[in-house]
Amino acid sequence: MPYLEIQLTPKLQRVVDILAPLSVGRSPDCNVQLLSRAVSRRHAGFEPRPDGIYVYDLGSANGIKVNNEKVQGNHCLIDNDVVLVGDVNIRFRKASRSVNAGDTIDLRFNAPADHLIDQALNLPGVAFLLPMNPEKLARFRTDILRRRIARLEIDEDAKLKLQIAVNEGIDNAARHGNRSDPSLALQVAFLEDPEEFVVSVRDQGAGFDYQRHMMNLSEINALDAIANRENYGPGIGLRIMLDCVDRLQFQGNGSCVHLAKLKQDASFFVISEDDGGFAF
C-alpha cells in the first residue's frame, strides 16, 4: 500500500496510508491537517489512480513542489519523491514493508521452544503477539528483545538506547493504550534491512493525539530521565523514546509506533504496513 511520511519535526514523522483521495491543508476539514502558517487551508491533494498516485494543487497561495521543482496540474509521483506543501516535507513511498501474518509468533498462551525463537530472530521480519501479563512482558523484554538487539551491527550505546526506547514503547502501549486490559494484546514487530532496524509496537487501544503531545516536547537525556523520572512532567516516556532513536513514527490514530535505529553510514528508510501485514 502506498503511503506518505509527513515530517513534523527532525525526528518525528506521521505515516498516512493512501487508501482514497486525501486533502492536505491547514483546515481541520482536510483529511490531513498541517498546523503551519505556510500551508493554505486547502493546499494539496493526493489521489490513487489506476496508473499511480497523483499530487495536485488545491488552489494554494504558494503552490506545491516535487523534489524542489514547482509543478502544475496533476503530477504522477514515483517512489521516494518529496512533496513540499508550504514548509512541510512529505515523502511518498510506493509500497510498504510489513511483517506477513505467517511470520507472527503468538506468545499469549504457550511459549514456543527456544530453538524456534532463534530461527524466528534470524528472519528479516518477524512479529510477536504478547499478552497483558507483566511477567510475560518482562520475559519478552529481557530475553527475546535483548537477544534480537544484541545481533545488530551497531555500537553498544546505540543498542542500549534502542532497548530503552522499545521498553518505553511497550510500557506506554500496555498502560496507556491497552490500559492493562487482560483481554487485549500487544504486537511487537522487528524489521531489518541493510540500512536500518525498526521495532514497531502496536496496541489495541483507541489511540491518542500524538501531535498535540509531541510537537512541543524537547529532547532530553534518556539516561538522566530514567534515573530521575520524578523530576519530569507528563510525556516522559515519549521524550525518552525521541532521544533514543533516529526516527520516531506514529501510524494512524497513534496506536502504532515505529522506532527506527540507523546502521552506521546509512540513510533513512521508513516502514509502514499494508493489507498483507498483520492486523488485530
LUMZA-296432 format. One line per 4 residues: number of its first residue (from 1); their letters; for each residue x, z negated, y negated of C-alpha. Coordinates in nm, 3 decimals. Layout:
NUM> a> X/Z/Y; ... $
This chain:
1> mpyl> 0.000/0.000/0.000; 0.141/0.089/-0.345; 0.178/-0.196/-0.590; 0.308/-0.294/-0.932 $
5> eiql> 0.574/-0.551/-1.022; 0.493/-0.688/-1.365; 0.785/-0.860/-1.536; 0.662/-1.181/-1.701 $
9> tpkl> 1.000/-1.347/-1.764; 1.354/-1.255/-1.649; 1.294/-1.422/-1.309; 0.915/-1.436/-1.284 $
13> qrvv> 0.702/-1.145/-1.167; 0.340/-1.077/-1.089; 0.261/-0.843/-0.799; -0.060/-0.638/-0.814 $
17> dila> -0.173/-0.408/-0.535; -0.322/-0.074/-0.642; -0.644/-0.072/-0.440; -0.852/0.106/-0.704 $
21> plsv> -0.811/0.221/-1.066; -0.655/-0.054/-1.278; -0.678/-0.102/-1.654; -0.391/-0.286/-1.822 $
25> grsp> -0.405/-0.440/-2.168; -0.440/-0.748/-2.383; -0.817/-0.770/-2.342; -0.950/-1.015/-2.080 $
29> dcnv> -1.181/-0.733/-1.971; -0.882/-0.541/-1.830; -0.803/-0.567/-1.460; -0.453/-0.680/-1.556 $
33> qlls> -0.426/-0.880/-1.877; -0.092/-0.887/-2.059; -0.067/-1.151/-2.331; 0.174/-0.972/-2.563 $
37> ravs> 0.115/-0.862/-2.922; 0.294/-0.536/-2.846; 0.025/-0.449/-2.589; -0.302/-0.290/-2.705 $
41> rrha> -0.636/-0.433/-2.600; -0.674/-0.143/-2.355; -0.332/0.006/-2.314; -0.275/0.191/-1.984 $
45> gfep> -0.448/0.289/-1.664; -0.315/0.326/-1.310; -0.519/0.531/-1.066; -0.474/0.619/-0.698 $
49> rpdg> -0.548/0.986/-0.626; -0.506/1.195/-0.311; -0.165/1.321/-0.425; -0.025/0.994/-0.561 $
53> iyvy> -0.055/0.718/-0.818; -0.102/0.827/-1.179; -0.050/0.638/-1.504; -0.211/0.736/-1.833 $
57> dlgs> -0.262/0.606/-2.185; -0.595/0.443/-2.270; -0.563/0.512/-2.643; -0.298/0.250/-2.718 $
61> angi> -0.121/0.218/-3.051; 0.229/0.260/-2.906; 0.170/0.485/-2.607; 0.349/0.443/-2.276 $
65> kvnn> 0.694/0.530/-2.146; 0.812/0.606/-1.794; 1.184/0.546/-1.739; 1.226/0.526/-2.121 $
69> ekvq> 1.062/0.866/-2.177; 0.730/0.880/-2.362; 0.463/1.052/-2.153; 0.140/1.226/-2.247 $
73> gnhc> -0.169/1.272/-2.035; -0.162/1.192/-1.663; 0.178/1.122/-1.514; 0.235/1.101/-1.137 $
77> lidn> 0.465/0.810/-1.050; 0.743/0.813/-0.795; 0.887/0.509/-0.620; 1.084/0.275/-0.847 $
81> dvvl> 0.957/0.426/-1.174; 0.946/0.175/-1.461; 0.647/0.199/-1.694; 0.682/0.038/-2.036 $
85> vgdv> 0.349/-0.097/-2.161; 0.410/-0.238/-2.507; 0.714/-0.455/-2.440; 0.631/-0.529/-2.075 $
89> nirf> 0.816/-0.357/-1.790; 0.602/-0.262/-1.490; 0.783/-0.125/-1.186; 0.594/0.098/-0.942 $
93> rkas> 0.652/0.057/-0.570; 0.516/0.326/-0.345; 0.495/0.125/-0.026; 0.535/-0.242/0.051 $
97> rsvn> 0.734/-0.412/0.320; 0.550/-0.670/0.523; 0.563/-0.859/0.849; 0.349/-0.697/1.113 $
101> agdt> 0.077/-0.909/1.268; 0.251/-0.874/1.605; 0.563/-1.041/1.465; 0.380/-1.363/1.380 $
105> idlr> 0.450/-1.679/1.581; 0.177/-1.941/1.589; 0.322/-2.292/1.573; -0.007/-2.470/1.512 $
109> fnap> -0.055/-2.576/1.872; 0.240/-2.537/2.106; 0.600/-2.465/2.009; 0.750/-2.168/2.197 $
113> adhl> 1.072/-2.202/2.392; 1.386/-2.232/2.182; 1.530/-1.901/2.303; 1.213/-1.723/2.186 $
117> idqa> 1.259/-1.873/1.840; 1.619/-1.750/1.839; 1.503/-1.399/1.932; 1.244/-1.409/1.652 $
121> lnlp> 1.502/-1.521/1.397; 1.710/-1.212/1.477; 1.427/-0.986/1.359; 1.443/-0.841/1.005 $
125> gvaf> 1.087/-0.962/0.955; 0.903/-1.249/1.122; 0.626/-1.490/1.020; 0.523/-1.835/1.137 $
129> llpm> 0.180/-1.998/1.126; 0.209/-2.368/1.051; -0.047/-2.650/1.075; -0.119/-2.912/0.810 $
133> npek> 0.071/-3.165/1.016; 0.353/-3.348/0.832; 0.566/-3.391/1.145; 0.539/-3.024/1.246 $
137> larf> 0.607/-2.906/0.891; 0.915/-3.128/0.876; 1.035/-2.996/1.212; 0.993/-2.637/1.093 $
141> rtdi> 1.192/-2.703/0.778; 1.479/-2.892/0.940; 1.506/-2.664/1.243; 1.373/-2.310/1.204 $
145> lrrr> 1.408/-2.268/0.828; 1.754/-2.419/0.817; 1.872/-2.211/1.114; 1.748/-1.889/0.954 $
149> iarl> 1.909/-1.959/0.617; 2.237/-2.055/0.786; 2.264/-1.699/0.919; 2.262/-1.540/0.574 $
153> eide> 2.574/-1.384/0.428; 2.556/-1.575/0.102; 2.762/-1.868/-0.024; 2.682/-2.224/0.072 $
157> dakl> 2.548/-2.318/-0.272; 2.302/-2.028/-0.257; 2.191/-2.137/0.092; 2.129/-2.491/-0.031 $
161> klqi> 1.928/-2.371/-0.330; 1.719/-2.139/-0.116; 1.644/-2.424/0.125; 1.537/-2.640/-0.170 $
165> avne> 1.314/-2.364/-0.313; 1.136/-2.297/0.016; 1.084/-2.668/0.077; 0.920/-2.694/-0.265 $
169> gidn> 0.709/-2.386/-0.191; 0.587/-2.533/0.136; 0.512/-2.868/-0.030; 0.316/-2.702/-0.310 $
173> aarh> 0.122/-2.483/-0.068; 0.036/-2.773/0.162; -0.054/-3.030/-0.104; -0.198/-2.823/-0.388 $
177> gnrs> -0.304/-2.504/-0.211; -0.447/-2.629/0.118; -0.491/-2.985/-0.018; -0.362/-3.113/0.317 $
181> dpsl> -0.683/-2.995/0.486; -0.610/-3.008/0.864; -0.845/-2.714/0.925; -0.622/-2.482/0.719 $
185> alqv> -0.281/-2.328/0.789; 0.028/-2.201/0.613; 0.212/-1.878/0.675; 0.587/-1.864/0.611 $
189> afle> 0.750/-1.522/0.649; 1.116/-1.418/0.650; 1.213/-1.067/0.540; 1.568/-0.937/0.513 $
193> dpee> 1.726/-0.607/0.416; 2.081/-0.515/0.312; 2.016/-0.626/-0.046; 1.820/-0.949/-0.030 $
197> fvvs> 1.646/-1.215/0.173; 1.288/-1.313/0.092; 1.078/-1.606/0.209; 0.704/-1.575/0.149 $
201> vrdq> 0.479/-1.881/0.158; 0.103/-1.828/0.177; -0.171/-2.088/0.179; -0.546/-2.061/0.230 $
205> gagf> -0.643/-2.232/-0.094; -0.829/-2.099/-0.395; -0.511/-2.016/-0.587; -0.426/-2.121/-0.942 $
209> dyqr> -0.347/-1.978/-1.284; 0.026/-1.948/-1.231; 0.080/-1.751/-1.553; -0.056/-2.039/-1.759 $
213> hmmn> 0.163/-2.286/-1.569; 0.479/-2.078/-1.560; 0.506/-1.889/-1.889; 0.615/-2.190/-2.095 $
217> lsei> 0.833/-2.357/-1.833; 1.205/-2.363/-1.893; 1.453/-2.361/-1.608; 1.609/-2.691/-1.507 $
221> nald> 1.889/-2.810/-1.285; 1.717/-2.836/-0.949; 1.954/-3.094/-0.801; 1.911/-3.324/-1.100 $
225> aian> 1.535/-3.278/-1.090; 1.517/-3.374/-0.723; 1.718/-3.688/-0.787; 1.514/-3.783/-1.095 $
229> reny> 1.166/-3.641/-1.039; 1.005/-3.928/-1.228; 1.170/-3.804/-1.550; 0.998/-3.467/-1.532 $
233> gpgi> 0.637/-3.382/-1.607; 0.382/-3.161/-1.426; 0.501/-2.842/-1.262; 0.831/-2.983/-1.146 $
237> glri> 0.808/-2.803/-0.811; 0.758/-2.466/-0.981; 1.052/-2.531/-1.213; 1.275/-2.622/-0.920 $
241> mldc> 1.183/-2.300/-0.739; 1.252/-2.099/-1.054; 1.602/-2.247/-1.081; 1.689/-2.196/-0.715 $
245> vdrl> 1.604/-1.828/-0.657; 1.694/-1.495/-0.814; 1.331/-1.389/-0.838; 1.000/-1.570/-0.806 $
249> qfqg> 0.689/-1.361/-0.745; 0.325/-1.459/-0.729; 0.083/-1.242/-0.536; -0.287/-1.205/-0.609 $
253> ngsc> -0.452/-1.531/-0.712; -0.133/-1.733/-0.673; -0.189/-1.847/-0.315; 0.114/-1.646/-0.202 $
257> vhla> 0.463/-1.687/-0.348; 0.771/-1.477/-0.269; 1.113/-1.642/-0.310; 1.397/-1.389/-0.325 $
261> klkq> 1.770/-1.451/-0.296; 2.006/-1.162/-0.360; 2.305/-1.100/-0.142; 2.638/-1.051/-0.315 $
265> dasf> 2.664/-0.736/-0.530; 2.307/-0.634/-0.450; 2.038/-0.503/-0.682; 1.679/-0.619/-0.691 $
269> fvis> 1.427/-0.511/-0.433; 1.083/-0.671/-0.416; 0.830/-0.719/-0.142; 0.458/-0.732/-0.130 $
273> eddg> 0.216/-0.694/0.153; -0.017/-0.421/0.274; -0.317/-0.389/0.501; -0.094/-0.365/0.806 $
277> gfaf> 0.062/-0.702/0.743; -0.058/-1.043/0.844; -0.362/-1.186/0.668; -0.559/-1.503/0.726 $
